[in-house]
Amino acid sequence: MAQDTPQAVRELLQKMHEERLAFLQAVSSITEEQANAHPGGGWSLKQQLAHLVEAERGYRGWALTAL
């Protein structure tokens, strides 16, 4: 972060929380079948979501360490 002051980090964590809620709302209507599909032989939506969760955990951990 350009300014990793405690306030900036708290604002980042709040924004991450808000975006996570919006994202969960957006994907809440996806069926299990849709989540497990492998379009074009690539990763399924479920696999992509798992990677996003891991990235978020890492980024959140970094932000908490910056506090």
C-alpha positions as CSV (number, residue, x, y, z in Angstrom):
1,M,0.0,0.0,0.0
2,A,1.2,3.5,-0.7
3,Q,0.1,4.5,2.8
4,D,0.0,1.6,5.2
5,T,-1.1,3.6,8.2
6,P,-3.4,1.8,10.6
7,Q,-6.3,3.9,9.4
8,A,-5.6,3.1,5.7
9,V,-5.3,-0.6,6.6
10,R,-8.6,-0.5,8.5
11,E,-10.3,1.2,5.6
12,L,-8.9,-1.5,3.3
13,L,-10.2,-4.3,5.5
14,Q,-13.6,-2.6,5.6
15,K,-13.7,-2.3,1.8
16,M,-12.6,-6.0,1.5
17,H,-15.5,-7.0,3.8
18,E,-18.0,-5.0,1.9
19,E,-16.8,-6.4,-1.5
20,R,-16.9,-9.9,-0.1
21,L,-20.5,-9.5,1.0
22,A,-21.4,-8.1,-2.4
23,F,-19.6,-11.0,-4.2
24,L,-21.2,-13.6,-2.0
25,Q,-24.6,-12.1,-2.8
26,A,-23.8,-12.2,-6.5
27,V,-22.8,-15.9,-6.5
28,S,-25.5,-17.1,-4.1
29,S,-27.8,-18.2,-6.9
30,I,-25.3,-20.4,-8.7
31,T,-26.4,-24.0,-8.7
32,E,-24.1,-26.9,-7.7
33,E,-24.2,-28.0,-11.3
34,Q,-23.0,-24.6,-12.5
35,A,-20.3,-24.5,-9.8
36,N,-18.9,-27.8,-10.9
37,A,-19.1,-27.3,-14.7
38,H,-15.7,-27.2,-16.5
39,P,-16.4,-24.9,-19.5
40,G,-14.0,-25.6,-22.3
41,G,-12.1,-28.0,-20.1
42,G,-10.8,-25.3,-17.8
43,W,-11.3,-24.7,-14.1
44,S,-14.7,-25.0,-12.6
45,L,-16.3,-22.0,-11.0
46,K,-15.9,-23.8,-7.7
47,Q,-12.2,-24.1,-8.2
48,Q,-11.9,-20.5,-9.2
49,L,-13.7,-19.4,-6.1
50,A,-11.4,-21.6,-4.0
51,H,-8.4,-19.7,-5.4
52,L,-10.1,-16.4,-4.7
53,V,-10.7,-17.4,-1.1
54,E,-7.0,-18.3,-0.7
55,A,-5.9,-15.0,-2.3
56,E,-8.2,-13.1,0.0
57,R,-6.9,-14.9,3.1
58,G,-3.3,-14.1,2.1
59,Y,-4.1,-10.4,1.4
60,R,-6.1,-10.1,4.6
61,G,-3.2,-11.7,6.6
62,W,-0.8,-9.1,5.1
63,A,-3.2,-6.3,6.0
64,L,-3.6,-7.5,9.6
65,T,0.2,-7.8,9.9
66,A,0.5,-4.2,8.8
67,L,-1.7,-3.1,11.7
